[in-house]
């Protein structure tokens, strides 16, 4: 069975964006060392439009073949005129308000997101599924997350979009697998779900 990995950037106090969902302040930490790590270890998560600029054009997917995101995350690309931000992956957008996909590579899921994710996890495939965000989608899929890769940035937001918005209270245990620190203050922690 394939894994659903929530690979996400967050503040020290667990917010993935400000109250409107903007996380652009975290881009300030994208220095040479950290960018090299992301490009090497998580090349699949680099948007298609930037892959050539960072030397990843034509590089095969390493960890993921599918990305799931909410409309808020997807809207950032649409507003920039990009209908398929991760064209090198199968793209799934959870939305009830967008009724027609703007790109053949983008599948819209309005209902039963959990069922769709379970079907994806049951596929016979080598690569995993990347949960990109946002907060409400992660909350809806909290019980399906098998792995957390949390990129903690040295900022405190005080308020904003939590990592798992709208999730019902339920303790979910994870085991710490790896911690990677960077000179810019970013810490990347990898956890596996205890089942």
DAGIPE-V894035 format. One line per field, one symbol per residue. ss: DSSP state (A for helix, B for strand, O for the rest). psi: psi as a letter, one per 30 degrees, with the letter a starting at -180 (. if undefined). burial: I if it has 24 or more other ideal C-beta (glycine too) atoms within 12 Angstrom, else O. A space follows every 50 residues. Layout:
ss = ???
psi = ???
burial = ???
This chain:
ss = OOOBBBBBBBBOOOBBBOOOOOOAAAAAAOOAAAAAAAAAAOAAAOOAAA AOOOOOOOOOOOOBBBBBBBAAAAAAAAAOOOOOOOOOOBBBBBOOOOOO OOOOOBBBBOOOAAAAAAAAAAOOOOOBBBBBBOAAAAAAOAAAOOBBBB BBBOOOOOOOBBOOOOOOOOOOOBBBBBBBBOOOOOBBBBBBBOO
psi = klkjkjjkkllfggkflaffgkgfffffgiaeeeeeeeeeehfffkkeff eefgggkfklkeekfkkklleeeeeeeefggjfififflkkkkjkffjfk kfkffjkkjelheeeeeeeeffljlelakjjeaaeeeeefgeffkfkkjj jkkikkeelajleikgkkkkkjklkkekkkllfgfkkjkkkkkk.
burial = OIIIIIIIIIIOOIIIIOOOIOIOOIOOIIOOOIIOIIIOOIIIIIIIOI IOOOOIOOOOIOIIIIIIIIIIIIIIIOOOOOIIIIIIIIIIIIIOOOOO OIOOOIIIIOOOIOOIIOOIIOOOOOIIIIIIIIIIIIIIIIOIIIIIII IIIOIOIOOIIIIIIOOOOOOIOOOOOOOOOOOOOIIIIIIOOOO
